[in-house]
């Protein structure tokens, strides 16, 4: 929080210049950030906060192996703090999670009551999110890909110029 509040990010000027130029604010419906290494923790949350200011109607989700390790032993207080930055967290594999959450993001944002939002997310695999009614985290069913049945990835349509670090 201190890192964010005191704007300690060395990338602050870059964010202010880069993000508004790259996208139309109204078109951003989903923001996903992968937290892979411990050294990325402060900047990942800083980026979440900055992007939330730019895209207040977007659905924010964190994932990644570092975050997964944090979540496995985190106390409820820590989890509550994480959910002050994001709407959901992907634990373990994210492929199926993303394929199921992306179609409901718009509906989730437009749903005014907590029970209906919970209903939209509760069956999406490998998802951790805040249950506003019970004021605690909620975990969806676990899912692991069977690599023998999975298709070979095809990244030919991936525009690497849209990434900060291709």
N, C-alpha and C positions, 0 to 999 in steps of 0.2 A: 504493500500500500504506500509506503513512504517513497519508494522508487517511482511510483506512478504520480503521487501527489506533488512531489518535488520536481517532476519532469526531468529525471536523471538520464533518460535515454539519449545516447549519442546519435540516435537515428531520428530524433524528433523533427528536425528540419526536413529531412528526406521524406518522412511520412506526410508532413503537411503539404509538400510540393507534389509528391508522387500520386497518392491515392485519389485526391479529387480529380486529377487529370485523367486517370485511367478508366473510370467507370461513371455511369450515371447513378446518382445516389438512389433513385427510386428503383433501379433495376437490381440492386443487390438484395437477394433474399436469404442467402446462406453464406456464413463465414466459417471456415474450418481451419484450425491451426494445429499442426502436429508438434508436440513437445517431445523432442527426441533425447536431448541431453540436459543434464542438470544445469549447465551454464546458460541454457535458454529460458529458465524459469522466469526471471524478472522481466525480460524483454517480451516473452509470450503474453504475460498478463498486461504489460504496458500496451502492447499492440492490440489486445482485446479491447482495452479501455479506449484507445484512440479510435479504433474502427467503430466501436459502439457509438461514439460521438458523431462520426461521419454517416453511419448507416444504422440509425436507431431502430428501424423496422426489420432488420435482418435477424435470422436465427443464428446464434453463435454456439459452436461446438469445438471442444478441445479433444485431442486424442494423442496417441503416441506412446512409445515404450517408457519414457521417463515418467509421464503422467500416470500411466498404468501402475508403475511401481509405487508412486506416491499414494495413490488411491487404495492400494492393498492394505496399507497400515494407517491410513489417515483417520483422525478422530472426527466426529461429527462437526466440531467447530471449524476444522480445516475445510471440510467438504462444503459447509455453508459459505465460507469465504470464497471458495472456487466458484460457487454458483452465484456470487454477486458479480462475477465477470462474464459468465457464459450461461446458456440455457440448458446445455447437456454436455455430457462427456462420454466419449466412446472408450470402452475398456476392451482390451484384446484386439481382435481383428476388426477392421472397419469397413471392409468391402460391402458386406451384406447390410451393415448398419446404414451406410451412405445410400445404397440403392433403395432402401425402404424409407429413410427419413426425408430425402429430398422431395418426393412427391407430396408429402404432407406439411412441409414447412410453411407454405402460404396459409393453409387452413389453420395451422397451430397458432400463427401470429394473429389471425382474425378471430379466434375463439376467445370470448371474454371470460368464461368461467374456468376455474382451476380443474374441476372434475372432467370437463370435456377435453382440456389440454392433456391431462393425465391419460385419458382414454386413447388419445391419438398416439402417444409414445410408448405405452406400457408393453406392447408386443414387438416393438422394434428391437432386434437382438443386439446384445453387447452395449446397452445404453444405460447410463447412470444419469439421473436428473432429480431435480428438487420437487418433492411433493408439497405443494403450498398448503394443502388441507391438513396434513399431518405434521408439517414443518420438519421433515426429515428427507433423506435421500431415498430414492426408489430405484431398484435395479430391475432391468428387463431380463428376459431369458437369454442364456448364453448360447453362442453359435460358433462352431469351428469349421472352416472349409475343409472339404475332402479334396486334397490336391490331385488325387487320381481322377476326379470328375471335373475339375476346374479347367476352364479354357486357358490357353496361353495368352498372356496379356498383350495387347496391341496398343502401342503408344504413338502411332503414326499421326494422330490428330492432335497431339499435345503441343500447344504453342509455348515453347520454353521462354519466349520473350516476355510472357506474362508473370514469370516467377522472379522473385527478388534475387535468388541464387539458383540458376539453372543447374 
